[in-house]
Amino acid sequence: MSILFRARQRPVVEQRASLPDIITAALRSADTTAGVYIDGDSAMRHDAVWSCVTKIAQDVSMMPVDVISYGANGSRREVNPKPRVIAAPSVKARPLDWRYQVMVSLLTAGNAWGLVTKTSPDMQFPERIELLNDNDVRVDMTNGELRFHVKGQERELWPVGDLWHLPAYTMPGTVLGLSPIAYHRTKIAAGLNAEQFGSDFFPNGAPSALLMPATDPGPEGAAKLKQRFREAQAGRDVVVLPQTVKYERIQINPSDSQFIETQRYTVEQICRVFGEDPADHGSAAGGGSQTYANRSDADLARYKRRQFWVTKMQDALGELVPESVVVKLNTSASLMMTARERHEISKLRLDSKTITVNEVRTIDDEAPFPWPEYDEPGIPSGSPDDSPDDMPELPDPEQPDDPADPAADPPVEDEETT
């Protein structure tokens, strides 16, 4: 038990009961299916599982986290500096890596766990959360109550204790998340077996040629004939065979030898598990993939599929900060557009007066204009878009001040002229 939190008193006599099957499957996502041991680590060896998990985790973790404060008059202000749990949630991982690890835990084990190692001075909010591997957490049920153990030591859930927990998919009546790997281990095992068969087929799976004597040479004659053929083949020499012996090379259909269709179907199944488009993960069989007009539409569709995880992450981070501020993941910052598409969208927003010119320049990482009219929504009159000749000129820093200005320094007379 952490020194920050006091352990609750429990009865000395305890009666332990096994968890329901649905919870057990969520907690221990491991099984042996068709000779393949399936858990979070082995499942990631399937390229479709790796692709789905990493792509979703990358998309969500790379979204900038905005912490916003709203005033009574509806004003919006970004909180700076951000709360420590947002800006630096761990001493072992950077903020982006921390969010990535949370997403990987949710997508594989169904639960993300962490230990609160530092809190705010009033002990109401965590400032540091060190994430745990799902295998380090054990959950038991005692007298109808869940009890949590981290590496054999009992812990209480935050905010009573120091064990932070975030579930992914939950069922009514339980706080534990369901593991996608555990519930779909059969599909993953089938894909791993197909990949293994394909890699082992040529070196170990079937003969590459046939020697067919007219009569049965017997075991010794067959062994000698095969040995002569191997020696000549290994030395790239001419193979001399009796006329009664025929040689035939076995031609294998690559689709059959590699189980291409089986592997492709497995990819589509795994993509359905994670709610992904198979076309994003190298499979386009069946004609079920959506075709998009451009890359921006495809990115937008992909981020729409991330909405559940974006909301999940926002809610989880929002519970770690005071209620006076709001945590949002900036989904717009993650969309990739061409320069033309970005200019068209900016022009539409300027025409509708929902953004200022300087805000557009900030988005494009350009220096703002110094004139106040460019901080007003829309395109100011006399701007470069209307008439370049009417553009006000910036003061030249190299030009000396106007002598007529009383605040200017008096001109210095040239000694030779005097």
URDAUR-V522519 format. One record per residue. N is the residue number from 1. RES is the residue in three letters. D_CENTER is the distance of its C-alpha to the mean C-alpha in whole Angstrom. Layout:
BEGIN
N:RES:D_CENTER ; N:RES:D_CENTER
END
This chain:
BEGIN
1:MET:32 ; 2:SER:31 ; 3:ILE:34 ; 4:LEU:33 ; 5:PHE:33 ; 6:ARG:36 ; 7:ALA:36 ; 8:ARG:38 ; 9:GLN:41 ; 10:ARG:40 ; 11:PRO:43 ; 12:VAL:45 ; 13:VAL:45 ; 14:GLU:42 ; 15:GLN:41 ; 16:ARG:38 ; 17:ALA:37 ; 18:SER:34 ; 19:LEU:31 ; 20:PRO:31 ; 21:ASP:29 ; 22:ILE:26 ; 23:ILE:25 ; 24:THR:26 ; 25:ALA:24 ; 26:ALA:21 ; 27:LEU:22 ; 28:ARG:22 ; 29:SER:20 ; 30:ALA:22 ; 31:ASP:25 ; 32:THR:27 ; 33:THR:27 ; 34:ALA:29 ; 35:GLY:29 ; 36:VAL:26 ; 37:TYR:24 ; 38:ILE:21 ; 39:ASP:19 ; 40:GLY:15 ; 41:ASP:16 ; 42:SER:18 ; 43:ALA:16 ; 44:MET:13 ; 45:ARG:16 ; 46:HIS:16 ; 47:ASP:15 ; 48:ALA:14 ; 49:VAL:12 ; 50:TRP:10 ; 51:SER:9 ; 52:CYS:8 ; 53:VAL:6 ; 54:THR:4 ; 55:LYS:5 ; 56:ILE:4 ; 57:ALA:1 ; 58:GLN:3 ; 59:ASP:5 ; 60:VAL:6 ; 61:SER:6 ; 62:MET:8 ; 63:MET:10 ; 64:PRO:14 ; 65:VAL:15 ; 66:ASP:18 ; 67:VAL:21 ; 68:ILE:24 ; 69:SER:28 ; 70:TYR:30 ; 71:GLY:34 ; 72:ALA:36 ; 73:ASN:37 ; 74:GLY:34 ; 75:SER:33 ; 76:ARG:29 ; 77:ARG:29 ; 78:GLU:26 ; 79:VAL:26 ; 80:ASN:26 ; 81:PRO:26 ; 82:LYS:23 ; 83:PRO:23 ; 84:ARG:22 ; 85:VAL:20 ; 86:ILE:18 ; 87:ALA:19 ; 88:ALA:19 ; 89:PRO:18 ; 90:SER:19 ; 91:VAL:21 ; 92:LYS:19 ; 93:ALA:16 ; 94:ARG:15 ; 95:PRO:14 ; 96:LEU:10 ; 97:ASP:10 ; 98:TRP:11 ; 99:ARG:9 ; 100:TYR:6 ; 101:GLN:9 ; 102:VAL:9 ; 103:MET:6 ; 104:VAL:7 ; 105:SER:11 ; 106:LEU:11 ; 107:LEU:9 ; 108:THR:12 ; 109:ALA:15 ; 110:GLY:14 ; 111:ASN:15 ; 112:ALA:14 ; 113:TRP:17 ; 114:GLY:19 ; 115:LEU:22 ; 116:VAL:23 ; 117:THR:25 ; 118:LYS:27 ; 119:THR:28 ; 120:SER:29 ; 121:PRO:33 ; 122:ASP:34 ; 123:MET:31 ; 124:GLN:30 ; 125:PHE:26 ; 126:PRO:24 ; 127:GLU:23 ; 128:ARG:22 ; 129:ILE:20 ; 130:GLU:19 ; 131:LEU:16 ; 132:LEU:18 ; 133:ASN:17 ; 134:ASP:18 ; 135:ASN:21 ; 136:ASP:22 ; 137:VAL:23 ; 138:ARG:26 ; 139:VAL:27 ; 140:ASP:30 ; 141:MET:33 ; 142:THR:36 ; 143:ASN:38 ; 144:GLY:36 ; 145:GLU:34 ; 146:LEU:30 ; 147:ARG:30 ; 148:PHE:28 ; 149:HIS:28 ; 150:VAL:26 ; 151:LYS:27 ; 152:GLY:30 ; 153:GLN:31 ; 154:GLU:31 ; 155:ARG:29 ; 156:GLU:29 ; 157:LEU:26 ; 158:TRP:25 ; 159:PRO:28 ; 160:VAL:30 ; 161:GLY:29 ; 162:ASP:26 ; 163:LEU:24 ; 164:TRP:21 ; 165:HIS:19 ; 166:LEU:16 ; 167:PRO:16 ; 168:ALA:14 ; 169:TYR:17 ; 170:THR:20 ; 171:MET:24 ; 172:PRO:27 ; 173:GLY:29 ; 174:THR:26 ; 175:VAL:24 ; 176:LEU:21 ; 177:GLY:18 ; 178:LEU:19 ; 179:SER:17 ; 180:PRO:15 ; 181:ILE:16 ; 182:ALA:20 ; 183:TYR:21 ; 184:HIS:20 ; 185:ARG:21 ; 186:THR:24 ; 187:LYS:22 ; 188:ILE:19 ; 189:ALA:23 ; 190:ALA:24 ; 191:GLY:22 ; 192:LEU:22 ; 193:ASN:26 ; 194:ALA:26 ; 195:GLU:24 ; 196:GLN:26 ; 197:PHE:30 ; 198:GLY:29 ; 199:SER:28 ; 200:ASP:32 ; 201:PHE:34 ; 202:PHE:35 ; 203:PRO:36 ; 204:ASN:37 ; 205:GLY:37 ; 206:ALA:40 ; 207:PRO:43 ; 208:SER:43 ; 209:ALA:47 ; 210:LEU:50 ; 211:LEU:54 ; 212:MET:56 ; 213:PRO:60 ; 214:ALA:62 ; 215:THR:64 ; 216:ASP:62 ; 217:PRO:62 ; 218:GLY:61 ; 219:PRO:59 ; 220:GLU:61 ; 221:GLY:61 ; 222:ALA:58 ; 223:ALA:56 ; 224:LYS:59 ; 225:LEU:58 ; 226:LYS:54 ; 227:GLN:54 ; 228:ARG:56 ; 229:PHE:54 ; 230:ARG:51 ; 231:GLU:53 ; 232:ALA:54 ; 233:GLN:50 ; 234:ALA:49 ; 235:GLY:52 ; 236:ARG:51 ; 237:ASP:55 ; 238:VAL:57 ; 239:VAL:57 ; 240:VAL:60 ; 241:LEU:60 ; 242:PRO:63 ; 243:GLN:64 ; 244:THR:63 ; 245:VAL:60 ; 246:LYS:57 ; 247:TYR:54 ; 248:GLU:51 ; 249:ARG:47 ; 250:ILE:45 ; 251:GLN:42 ; 252:ILE:39 ; 253:ASN:37 ; 254:PRO:33 ; 255:SER:32 ; 256:ASP:34 ; 257:SER:33 ; 258:GLN:29 ; 259:PHE:29 ; 260:ILE:27 ; 261:GLU:27 ; 262:THR:26 ; 263:GLN:23 ; 264:ARG:22 ; 265:TYR:23 ; 266:THR:21 ; 267:VAL:18 ; 268:GLU:19 ; 269:GLN:19 ; 270:ILE:16 ; 271:CYS:14 ; 272:ARG:17 ; 273:VAL:15 ; 274:PHE:12 ; 275:GLY:13 ; 276:GLU:12 ; 277:ASP:15 ; 278:PRO:16 ; 279:ALA:17 ; 280:ASP:14 ; 281:HIS:14 ; 282:GLY:17 ; 283:SER:19 ; 284:ALA:22 ; 285:ALA:24 ; 286:GLY:26 ; 287:GLY:26 ; 288:GLY:24 ; 289:SER:21 ; 290:GLN:21 ; 291:THR:23 ; 292:TYR:22 ; 293:ALA:25 ; 294:ASN:23 ; 295:ARG:19 ; 296:SER:19 ; 297:ASP:20 ; 298:ALA:17 ; 299:ASP:14 ; 300:LEU:16 ; 301:ALA:16 ; 302:ARG:12 ; 303:TYR:12 ; 304:LYS:14 ; 305:ARG:12 ; 306:ARG:10 ; 307:GLN:13 ; 308:PHE:13 ; 309:TRP:10 ; 310:VAL:11 ; 311:THR:14 ; 312:LYS:13 ; 313:MET:12 ; 314:GLN:15 ; 315:ASP:17 ; 316:ALA:16 ; 317:LEU:17 ; 318:GLY:20 ; 319:GLU:21 ; 320:LEU:21 ; 321:VAL:23 ; 322:PRO:27 ; 323:GLU:28 ; 324:SER:29 ; 325:VAL:26 ; 326:VAL:23 ; 327:VAL:19 ; 328:LYS:17 ; 329:LEU:14 ; 330:ASN:15 ; 331:THR:14 ; 332:SER:17 ; 333:ALA:16 ; 334:SER:13 ; 335:LEU:15 ; 336:MET:16 ; 337:MET:20 ; 338:THR:23 ; 339:ALA:26 ; 340:ARG:28 ; 341:GLU:26 ; 342:ARG:25 ; 343:HIS:29 ; 344:GLU:30 ; 345:ILE:27 ; 346:SER:29 ; 347:LYS:32 ; 348:LEU:32 ; 349:ARG:31 ; 350:LEU:34 ; 351:ASP:36 ; 352:SER:35 ; 353:LYS:35 ; 354:THR:32 ; 355:ILE:31 ; 356:THR:33 ; 357:VAL:34 ; 358:ASN:33 ; 359:GLU:29 ; 360:VAL:29 ; 361:ARG:30 ; 362:THR:27 ; 363:ILE:24 ; 364:ASP:26 ; 365:ASP:26 ; 366:GLU:30 ; 367:ALA:33 ; 368:PRO:34 ; 369:PHE:38 ; 370:PRO:40 ; 371:TRP:42 ; 372:PRO:42 ; 373:GLU:42 ; 374:TYR:38 ; 375:ASP:37 ; 376:GLU:38 ; 377:PRO:36 ; 378:GLY:37 ; 379:ILE:39 ; 380:PRO:42 ; 381:SER:45 ; 382:GLY:46 ; 383:SER:43 ; 384:PRO:42 ; 385:ASP:41 ; 386:ASP:44 ; 387:SER:47 ; 388:PRO:46 ; 389:ASP:50 ; 390:ASP:49 ; 391:MET:46 ; 392:PRO:48 ; 393:GLU:48 ; 394:LEU:46 ; 395:PRO:49 ; 396:ASP:49 ; 397:PRO:49 ; 398:GLU:51 ; 399:GLN:54 ; 400:PRO:57 ; 401:ASP:57 ; 402:ASP:60 ; 403:PRO:63 ; 404:ALA:64 ; 405:ASP:61 ; 406:PRO:63 ; 407:ALA:60 ; 408:ALA:60 ; 409:ASP:62 ; 410:PRO:65 ; 411:PRO:66 ; 412:VAL:67 ; 413:GLU:70 ; 414:ASP:71 ; 415:GLU:74 ; 416:GLU:75 ; 417:THR:76 ; 418:THR:77
END
